[in-house]
Amino acid sequence: MQLYLEGLTYREIERILGISHVSIMNWVKKYNIKRPYNSDYHPTYKILNAPELANYFNNVENIKGAGVIVTELGDKFMLIKWERFKN
């Protein structure tokens, strides 16, 4: 539900978590989840190896004011970052 509240679409959540977008839609309806107004977000996708990922998280400015998800892609990692209310 956090991904939905952050502004990701049902299909984006499906791709990230591997859960059917229909299931996600049903949960949103069941729990009457409403997105906040002015929820502009700007997703950024990066493919990093393990040392690059560690360096990325060592700098707090990289994650300050943003949501981050990391998914394993074999020997690499996909980092998805979205910043809220960015001007």
Biopython code that builds the backbone (N, CA, C, O; Angstrom):
import numpy as np
from Bio.PDB.StructureBuilder import StructureBuilder

atoms = [
    (1, "MET", "N", (0.820, -1.183, 0.000)),
    (1, "MET", "CA", (0.000, 0.000, 0.000)),
    (1, "MET", "C", (0.870, 1.256, 0.000)),
    (1, "MET", "O", (0.477, 2.292, -0.535)),
    (2, "GLN", "N", (2.048, 1.154, 0.601)),
    (2, "GLN", "CA", (2.947, 2.312, 0.636)),
    (2, "GLN", "C", (3.340, 2.742, -0.771)),
    (2, "GLN", "O", (3.395, 3.939, -1.056)),
    (3, "LEU", "N", (3.610, 1.793, -1.646)),
    (3, "LEU", "CA", (3.966, 2.139, -3.022)),
    (3, "LEU", "C", (2.818, 2.865, -3.710)),
    (3, "LEU", "O", (3.041, 3.825, -4.447)),
    (4, "TYR", "N", (1.606, 2.416, -3.476)),
    (4, "TYR", "CA", (0.435, 3.073, -4.054)),
    (4, "TYR", "C", (0.309, 4.502, -3.526)),
    (4, "TYR", "O", (0.062, 5.433, -4.292)),
    (5, "LEU", "N", (0.479, 4.666, -2.227)),
    (5, "LEU", "CA", (0.393, 5.996, -1.630)),
    (5, "LEU", "C", (1.498, 6.928, -2.116)),
    (5, "LEU", "O", (1.320, 8.144, -2.171)),
    (6, "GLU", "N", (2.638, 6.342, -2.467)),
    (6, "GLU", "CA", (3.752, 7.143, -2.983)),
    (6, "GLU", "C", (3.538, 7.569, -4.430)),
    (6, "GLU", "O", (4.282, 8.401, -4.950)),
    (7, "GLY", "N", (2.516, 6.997, -5.088)),
    (7, "GLY", "CA", (2.179, 7.438, -6.435)),
    (7, "GLY", "C", (2.467, 6.462, -7.552)),
    (7, "GLY", "O", (2.227, 6.782, -8.716)),
    (8, "LEU", "N", (2.977, 5.276, -7.239)),
    (8, "LEU", "CA", (3.227, 4.303, -8.295)),
    (8, "LEU", "C", (1.909, 3.745, -8.812)),
    (8, "LEU", "O", (0.930, 3.657, -8.071)),
    (9, "THR", "N", (1.889, 3.371, -10.079)),
    (9, "THR", "CA", (0.687, 2.798, -10.676)),
    (9, "THR", "C", (0.559, 1.338, -10.269)),
    (9, "THR", "O", (1.510, 0.734, -9.773)),
    (10, "TYR", "N", (-0.632, 0.775, -10.486)),
    (10, "TYR", "CA", (-0.859, -0.638, -10.176)),
    (10, "TYR", "C", (0.118, -1.523, -10.952)),
    (10, "TYR", "O", (0.665, -2.482, -10.407)),
    (11, "ARG", "N", (0.330, -1.198, -12.215)),
    (11, "ARG", "CA", (1.231, -2.009, -13.060)),
    (11, "ARG", "C", (2.682, -1.898, -12.589)),
    (11, "ARG", "O", (3.410, -2.891, -12.603)),
    (12, "GLU", "N", (3.111, -0.703, -12.172)),
    (12, "GLU", "CA", (4.473, -0.545, -11.669)),
    (12, "GLU", "C", (4.666, -1.379, -10.402)),
    (12, "GLU", "O", (5.697, -2.029, -10.227)),
    (13, "ILE", "N", (3.675, -1.354, -9.532)),
    (13, "ILE", "CA", (3.752, -2.156, -8.301)),
    (13, "ILE", "C", (3.792, -3.638, -8.639)),
    (13, "ILE", "O", (4.535, -4.402, -8.024)),
    (14, "GLU", "N", (2.987, -4.042, -9.623)),
    (14, "GLU", "CA", (2.978, -5.437, -10.065)),
    (14, "GLU", "C", (4.369, -5.864, -10.528)),
    (14, "GLU", "O", (4.841, -6.940, -10.160)),
    (15, "ARG", "N", (5.022, -5.035, -11.324)),
    (15, "ARG", "CA", (6.356, -5.371, -11.842)),
    (15, "ARG", "C", (7.392, -5.443, -10.729)),
    (15, "ARG", "O", (8.284, -6.290, -10.765)),
    (16, "ILE", "N", (7.283, -4.562, -9.744)),
    (16, "ILE", "CA", (8.257, -4.525, -8.663)),
    (16, "ILE", "C", (8.090, -5.703, -7.714)),
    (16, "ILE", "O", (9.063, -6.378, -7.377)),
    (17, "LEU", "N", (6.846, -5.949, -7.280)),
    (17, "LEU", "CA", (6.598, -6.953, -6.244)),
    (17, "LEU", "C", (6.183, -8.323, -6.763)),
    (17, "LEU", "O", (6.238, -9.311, -6.031)),
    (18, "GLY", "N", (5.764, -8.382, -8.037)),
    (18, "GLY", "CA", (5.311, -9.649, -8.586)),
    (18, "GLY", "C", (3.928, -10.050, -8.095)),
    (18, "GLY", "O", (3.576, -11.230, -8.091)),
    (19, "ILE", "N", (3.148, -9.058, -7.682)),
    (19, "ILE", "CA", (1.773, -9.282, -7.224)),
    (19, "ILE", "C", (0.841, -8.724, -8.284)),
    (19, "ILE", "O", (1.073, -7.630, -8.798)),
    (20, "SER", "N", (-0.197, -9.453, -8.614)),
    (20, "SER", "CA", (-1.136, -9.032, -9.648)),
    (20, "SER", "C", (-1.674, -7.629, -9.380)),
    (20, "SER", "O", (-2.017, -7.283, -8.249)),
    (21, "HIS", "N", (-1.739, -6.827, -10.448)),
    (21, "HIS", "CA", (-2.281, -5.470, -10.292)),
    (21, "HIS", "C", (-3.748, -5.503, -9.876)),
    (21, "HIS", "O", (-4.237, -4.574, -9.233)),
    (22, "VAL", "N", (-4.449, -6.578, -10.245)),
    (22, "VAL", "CA", (-5.851, -6.735, -9.840)),
    (22, "VAL", "C", (-5.936, -6.928, -8.327)),
    (22, "VAL", "O", (-6.827, -6.369, -7.687)),
    (23, "SER", "N", (-5.036, -7.698, -7.754)),
    (23, "SER", "CA", (-5.006, -7.880, -6.304)),
    (23, "SER", "C", (-4.753, -6.548, -5.603)),
    (23, "SER", "O", (-5.390, -6.232, -4.598)),
    (24, "ILE", "N", (-3.829, -5.784, -6.140)),
    (24, "ILE", "CA", (-3.514, -4.481, -5.551)),
    (24, "ILE", "C", (-4.739, -3.566, -5.622)),
    (24, "ILE", "O", (-5.064, -2.883, -4.650)),
    (25, "MET", "N", (-5.420, -3.554, -6.776)),
    (25, "MET", "CA", (-6.638, -2.747, -6.921)),
    (25, "MET", "C", (-7.689, -3.170, -5.894)),
    (25, "MET", "O", (-8.352, -2.325, -5.293)),
    (26, "ASN", "N", (-7.836, -4.484, -5.697)),
    (26, "ASN", "CA", (-8.813, -4.983, -4.731)),
    (26, "ASN", "C", (-8.479, -4.554, -3.304)),
    (26, "ASN", "O", (-9.377, -4.212, -2.534)),
    (27, "TRP", "N", (-7.182, -4.571, -2.944)),
    (27, "TRP", "CA", (-6.780, -4.136, -1.607)),
    (27, "TRP", "C", (-7.059, -2.644, -1.412)),
    (27, "TRP", "O", (-7.525, -2.222, -0.353)),
    (28, "VAL", "N", (-6.770, -1.858, -2.443)),
    (28, "VAL", "CA", (-7.026, -0.414, -2.360)),
    (28, "VAL", "C", (-8.517, -0.162, -2.125)),
    (28, "VAL", "O", (-8.890, 0.673, -1.301)),
    (29, "LYS", "N", (-9.362, -0.892, -2.856)),
    (29, "LYS", "CA", (-10.814, -0.750, -2.672)),
    (29, "LYS", "C", (-11.242, -1.242, -1.290)),
    (29, "LYS", "O", (-11.999, -0.568, -0.592)),
    (30, "LYS", "N", (-10.752, -2.421, -0.901)),
    (30, "LYS", "CA", (-11.149, -3.037, 0.370)),
    (30, "LYS", "C", (-10.844, -2.129, 1.559)),
    (30, "LYS", "O", (-11.670, -1.979, 2.460)),
    (31, "TYR", "N", (-9.663, -1.528, 1.558)),
    (31, "TYR", "CA", (-9.241, -0.700, 2.680)),
    (31, "TYR", "C", (-9.499, 0.791, 2.453)),
    (31, "TYR", "O", (-9.093, 1.633, 3.254)),
    (32, "ASN", "N", (-10.184, 1.103, 1.341)),
    (32, "ASN", "CA", (-10.563, 2.486, 1.024)),
    (32, "ASN", "C", (-9.358, 3.433, 1.099)),
    (32, "ASN", "O", (-9.421, 4.485, 1.736)),
    (33, "ILE", "N", (-8.276, 3.047, 0.446)),
    (33, "ILE", "CA", (-7.045, 3.823, 0.446)),
    (33, "ILE", "C", (-7.194, 4.988, -0.526)),
    (33, "ILE", "O", (-7.620, 4.799, -1.666)),
    (34, "LYS", "N", (-6.848, 6.179, -0.083)),
    (34, "LYS", "CA", (-6.904, 7.383, -0.916)),
    (34, "LYS", "C", (-5.517, 8.001, -0.982)),
    (34, "LYS", "O", (-4.840, 8.139, 0.036)),
    (35, "ARG", "N", (-5.105, 8.367, -2.172)),
    (35, "ARG", "CA", (-3.821, 9.043, -2.339)),
    (35, "ARG", "C", (-3.952, 10.494, -1.890)),
    (35, "ARG", "O", (-5.005, 11.107, -2.063)),
    (36, "PRO", "N", (-2.890, 11.039, -1.317)),
    (36, "PRO", "CA", (-2.951, 12.458, -0.945)),
    (36, "PRO", "C", (-2.942, 13.336, -2.198)),
    (36, "PRO", "O", (-2.418, 12.937, -3.238)),
    (37, "TYR", "N", (-3.512, 14.511, -2.094)),
    (37, "TYR", "CA", (-3.475, 15.454, -3.207)),
    (37, "TYR", "C", (-2.059, 15.970, -3.389)),
    (37, "TYR", "O", (-1.255, 15.933, -2.457)),
    (38, "ASN", "N", (-1.752, 16.449, -4.585)),
    (38, "ASN", "CA", (-0.416, 16.959, -4.913)),
    (38, "ASN", "C", (0.662, 15.917, -4.682)),
    (38, "ASN", "O", (1.717, 16.222, -4.125)),
    (39, "SER", "N", (0.403, 14.696, -5.107)),
    (39, "SER", "CA", (1.379, 13.618, -4.900)),
    (39, "SER", "C", (2.273, 13.432, -6.119)),
    (39, "SER", "O", (2.507, 12.306, -6.559)),
    (40, "ASP", "N", (2.768, 14.535, -6.660)),
    (40, "ASP", "CA", (3.696, 14.434, -7.780)),
    (40, "ASP", "C", (4.922, 13.646, -7.344)),
    (40, "ASP", "O", (5.458, 13.867, -6.258)),
    (41, "TYR", "N", (5.357, 12.739, -8.182)),
    (41, "TYR", "CA", (6.571, 11.994, -7.872)),
    (41, "TYR", "C", (7.405, 11.885, -9.131)),
    (41, "TYR", "O", (6.894, 11.993, -10.246)),
    (42, "HIS", "N", (8.678, 11.671, -8.942)),
    (42, "HIS", "CA", (9.625, 11.626, -10.045)),
    (42, "HIS", "C", (10.504, 10.395, -9.875)),
    (42, "HIS", "O", (11.543, 10.473, -9.220)),
    (43, "PRO", "N", (10.107, 9.240, -10.460)),
    (43, "PRO", "CA", (10.905, 8.033, -10.258)),
    (43, "PRO", "C", (12.214, 8.079, -11.034)),
    (43, "PRO", "O", (12.291, 8.619, -12.137)),
    (44, "THR", "N", (13.228, 7.501, -10.430)),
    (44, "THR", "CA", (14.538, 7.375, -11.046)),
    (44, "THR", "C", (14.946, 5.911, -10.931)),
    (44, "THR", "O", (14.828, 5.320, -9.858)),
    (45, "TYR", "N", (15.420, 5.326, -12.014)),
    (45, "TYR", "CA", (15.831, 3.933, -12.022)),
    (45, "TYR", "C", (17.331, 3.864, -12.253)),
    (45, "TYR", "O", (17.857, 4.528, -13.147)),
    (46, "LYS", "N", (18.015, 3.068, -11.456)),
    (46, "LYS", "CA", (19.454, 2.872, -11.619)),
    (46, "LYS", "C", (19.757, 1.382, -11.498)),
    (46, "LYS", "O", (19.120, 0.671, -10.721)),
    (47, "ILE", "N", (20.727, 0.922, -12.270)),
    (47, "ILE", "CA", (21.234, -0.445, -12.157)),
    (47, "ILE", "C", (22.640, -0.335, -11.577)),
    (47, "ILE", "O", (23.513, 0.306, -12.162)),
    (48, "LEU", "N", (22.849, -0.963, -10.426)),
    (48, "LEU", "CA", (24.121, -0.842, -9.711)),
    (48, "LEU", "C", (24.631, -2.215, -9.304)),
    (48, "LEU", "O", (23.843, -3.138, -9.099)),
    (49, "ASN", "N", (25.961, -2.355, -9.186)),
    (49, "ASN", "CA", (26.517, -3.573, -8.602)),
    (49, "ASN", "C", (26.595, -3.368, -7.084)),
    (49, "ASN", "O", (26.288, -2.279, -6.599)),
    (50, "ALA", "N", (26.989, -4.373, -6.346)),
    (50, "ALA", "CA", (26.967, -4.319, -4.884)),
    (50, "ALA", "C", (27.809, -3.173, -4.307)),
    (50, "ALA", "O", (27.310, -2.450, -3.445)),
    (51, "PRO", "N", (29.058, -2.973, -4.740)),
    (51, "PRO", "CA", (29.836, -1.856, -4.185)),
    (51, "PRO", "C", (29.221, -0.484, -4.513)),
    (51, "PRO", "O", (29.237, 0.420, -3.677)),
    (52, "GLU", "N", (28.684, -0.334, -5.723)),
    (52, "GLU", "CA", (28.036, 0.927, -6.101)),
    (52, "GLU", "C", (26.801, 1.185, -5.239)),
    (52, "GLU", "O", (26.546, 2.318, -4.832)),
    (53, "LEU", "N", (26.040, 0.126, -4.965)),
    (53, "LEU", "CA", (24.855, 0.259, -4.125)),
    (53, "LEU", "C", (25.241, 0.669, -2.705)),
    (53, "LEU", "O", (24.595, 1.529, -2.107)),
    (54, "ALA", "N", (26.287, 0.055, -2.171)),
    (54, "ALA", "CA", (26.759, 0.418, -0.826)),
    (54, "ALA", "C", (27.197, 1.874, -0.788)),
    (54, "ALA", "O", (26.860, 2.597, 0.150)),
    (55, "ASN", "N", (27.939, 2.312, -1.792)),
    (55, "ASN", "CA", (28.366, 3.717, -1.852)),
    (55, "ASN", "C", (27.179, 4.660, -1.962)),
    (55, "ASN", "O", (27.183, 5.741, -1.372)),
    (56, "TYR", "N", (26.171, 4.259, -2.708)),
    (56, "TYR", "CA", (24.980, 5.084, -2.882)),
    (56, "TYR", "C", (24.306, 5.328, -1.531)),
    (56, "TYR", "O", (23.929, 6.459, -1.222)),
    (57, "PHE", "N", (24.154, 4.273, -0.728)),
    (57, "PHE", "CA", (23.485, 4.398, 0.565)),
    (57, "PHE", "C", (24.365, 5.050, 1.632)),
    (57, "PHE", "O", (23.852, 5.500, 2.657)),
    (58, "ASN", "N", (25.660, 5.107, 1.414)),
    (58, "ASN", "CA", (26.537, 5.786, 2.363)),
    (58, "ASN", "C", (26.324, 7.291, 2.372)),
    (58, "ASN", "O", (26.637, 7.958, 3.358)),
    (59, "ASN", "N", (25.793, 7.831, 1.279)),
    (59, "ASN", "CA", (25.539, 9.276, 1.191)),
    (59, "ASN", "C", (24.073, 9.529, 1.509)),
    (59, "ASN", "O", (23.203, 9.221, 0.694)),
    (60, "VAL", "N", (23.787, 10.088, 2.689)),
    (60, "VAL", "CA", (22.410, 10.314, 3.129)),
    (60, "VAL", "C", (21.648, 11.243, 2.187)),
    (60, "VAL", "O", (20.422, 11.155, 2.116)),
    (61, "GLU", "N", (22.319, 12.112, 1.476)),
    (61, "GLU", "CA", (21.656, 13.035, 0.542)),
    (61, "GLU", "C", (20.991, 12.282, -0.615)),
    (61, "GLU", "O", (20.046, 12.790, -1.219)),
    (62, "ASN", "N", (21.475, 11.086, -0.924)),
    (62, "ASN", "CA", (20.879, 10.289, -2.000)),
    (62, "ASN", "C", (19.480, 9.787, -1.657)),
    (62, "ASN", "O", (18.671, 9.546, -2.553)),
    (63, "ILE", "N", (19.192, 9.629, -0.372)),
    (63, "ILE", "CA", (17.894, 9.061, 0.007)),
    (63, "ILE", "C", (17.033, 10.011, 0.831)),
    (63, "ILE", "O", (15.891, 9.685, 1.155)),
    (64, "LYS", "N", (17.559, 11.164, 1.169)),
    (64, "LYS", "CA", (16.809, 12.126, 1.978)),
    (64, "LYS", "C", (15.588, 12.632, 1.202)),
    (64, "LYS", "O", (15.722, 13.101, 0.071)),
    (65, "GLY", "N", (14.402, 12.538, 1.807)),
    (65, "GLY", "CA", (13.185, 13.042, 1.177)),
    (65, "GLY", "C", (12.675, 12.196, 0.023)),
    (65, "GLY", "O", (11.965, 12.696, -0.850)),
    (66, "ALA", "N", (13.032, 10.918, 0.015)),
    (66, "ALA", "CA", (12.649, 10.065, -1.109)),
    (66, "ALA", "C", (12.274, 8.673, -0.618)),
    (66, "ALA", "O", (12.652, 8.265, 0.480)),
    (67, "GLY", "N", (11.528, 7.953, -1.446)),
    (67, "GLY", "CA", (11.269, 6.545, -1.225)),
    (67, "GLY", "C", (12.215, 5.741, -2.105)),
    (67, "GLY", "O", (12.530, 6.155, -3.221)),
    (68, "VAL", "N", (12.665, 4.600, -1.611)),
    (68, "VAL", "CA", (13.635, 3.793, -2.355)),
    (68, "VAL", "C", (13.251, 2.317, -2.246)),
    (68, "VAL", "O", (12.893, 1.830, -1.173)),
    (69, "ILE", "N", (13.331, 1.625, -3.365)),
    (69, "ILE", "CA", (13.160, 0.174, -3.393)),
    (69, "ILE", "C", (14.356, -0.410, -4.141)),
    (69, "ILE", "O", (14.774, 0.123, -5.168)),
    (70, "VAL", "N", (14.897, -1.497, -3.626)),
    (70, "VAL", "CA", (16.012, -2.182, -4.275)),
    (70, "VAL", "C", (15.581, -3.608, -4.590)),
    (70, "VAL", "O", (15.068, -4.319, -3.726)),
    (71, "THR", "N", (15.795, -4.017, -5.840)),
    (71, "THR", "CA", (15.453, -5.356, -6.293)),
    (71, "THR", "C", (16.692, -6.011, -6.891)),
    (71, "THR", "O", (17.437, -5.371, -7.633)),
    (72, "GLU", "N", (16.914, -7.276, -6.572)),
    (72, "GLU", "CA", (18.053, -8.007, -7.100)),
    (72, "GLU", "C", (17.798, -8.409, -8.549)),
    (72, "GLU", "O", (16.722, -8.896, -8.892)),
    (73, "LEU", "N", (18.798, -8.197, -9.382)),
    (73, "LEU", "CA", (18.746, -8.608, -10.794)),
    (73, "LEU", "C", (19.987, -9.426, -11.092)),
    (73, "LEU", "O", (20.924, -8.934, -11.721)),
    (74, "GLY", "N", (19.997, -10.657, -10.650)),
    (74, "GLY", "CA", (21.186, -11.494, -10.850)),
    (74, "GLY", "C", (22.339, -10.980, -10.016)),
    (74, "GLY", "O", (22.250, -10.956, -8.788)),
    (75, "ASP", "N", (23.432, -10.564, -10.664)),
    (75, "ASP", "CA", (24.588, -10.043, -9.928)),
    (75, "ASP", "C", (24.533, -8.527, -9.778)),
    (75, "ASP", "O", (25.489, -7.926, -9.287)),
    (76, "LYS", "N", (23.435, -7.897, -10.189)),
    (76, "LYS", "CA", (23.256, -6.447, -10.083)),
    (76, "LYS", "C", (21.982, -6.154, -9.296)),
    (76, "LYS", "O", (21.235, -7.066, -8.942)),
    (77, "PHE", "N", (21.746, -4.880, -9.028)),
    (77, "PHE", "CA", (20.572, -4.446, -8.292)),
    (77, "PHE", "C", (19.911, -3.292, -9.030)),
    (77, "PHE", "O", (20.589, -2.411, -9.557)),
    (78, "MET", "N", (18.580, -3.304, -9.063)),
    (78, "MET", "CA", (17.847, -2.179, -9.622)),
    (78, "MET", "C", (17.354, -1.342, -8.452)),
    (78, "MET", "O", (16.672, -1.848, -7.560)),
    (79, "LEU", "N", (17.700, -0.071, -8.460)),
    (79, "LEU", "CA", (17.275, 0.851, -7.430)),
    (79, "LEU", "C", (16.238, 1.779, -8.041)),
    (79, "LEU", "O", (16.500, 2.434, -9.049)),
    (80, "ILE", "N", (15.072, 1.834, -7.436)),
    (80, "ILE", "CA", (14.018, 2.735, -7.883)),
    (80, "ILE", "C", (13.833, 3.760, -6.779)),
    (80, "ILE", "O", (13.577, 3.411, -5.626)),
    (81, "LYS", "N", (13.965, 5.011, -7.140)),
    (81, "LYS", "CA", (13.866, 6.104, -6.174)),
    (81, "LYS", "C", (12.832, 7.085, -6.688)),
    (81, "LYS", "O", (12.823, 7.419, -7.873)),
    (82, "TRP", "N", (11.964, 7.545, -5.809)),
    (82, "TRP", "CA", (11.024, 8.579, -6.212)),
    (82, "TRP", "C", (11.024, 9.665, -5.163)),
    (82, "TRP", "O", (10.993, 9.396, -3.962)),
    (83, "GLU", "N", (11.059, 10.904, -5.638)),
    (83, "GLU", "CA", (11.080, 12.062, -4.753)),
    (83, "GLU", "C", (9.723, 12.729, -4.786)),
    (83, "GLU", "O", (9.147, 12.931, -5.856)),
    (84, "ARG", "N", (9.215, 13.069, -3.625)),
    (84, "ARG", "CA", (7.916, 13.707, -3.523)),
    (84, "ARG", "C", (8.066, 15.219, -3.514)),
    (84, "ARG", "O", (9.024, 15.766, -2.967)),
    (85, "PHE", "N", (7.106, 15.873, -4.128)),
    (85, "PHE", "CA", (7.005, 17.327, -4.075)),
    (85, "PHE", "C", (8.285, 18.032, -4.538)),
    (85, "PHE", "O", (8.683, 19.048, -3.969)),
    (86, "LYS", "N", (8.905, 17.495, -5.549)),
    (86, "LYS", "CA", (10.128, 18.083, -6.089)),
    (86, "LYS", "C", (9.753, 19.268, -6.977)),
    (86, "LYS", "O", (8.841, 19.161, -7.796)),
    (87, "ASN", "N", (10.431, 20.367, -6.826)),
    (87, "ASN", "CA", (10.158, 21.561, -7.648)),
    (87, "ASN", "C", (10.893, 21.500, -8.964)),
    (87, "ASN", "O", (10.780, 22.417, -9.777)),
]
sb = StructureBuilder()
sb.init_structure("model")
sb.init_model(0)
sb.init_chain("A")
sb.init_seg("    ")
for serial, (resi, resn, name, xyz) in enumerate(atoms, 1):
    if name == "N":
        sb.init_residue(resn, " ", resi, " ")
    sb.init_atom(name, np.array(xyz, "f"), 0.0, 1.0, " ", f" {name:<3s}", serial, name[0])
structure = sb.get_structure()
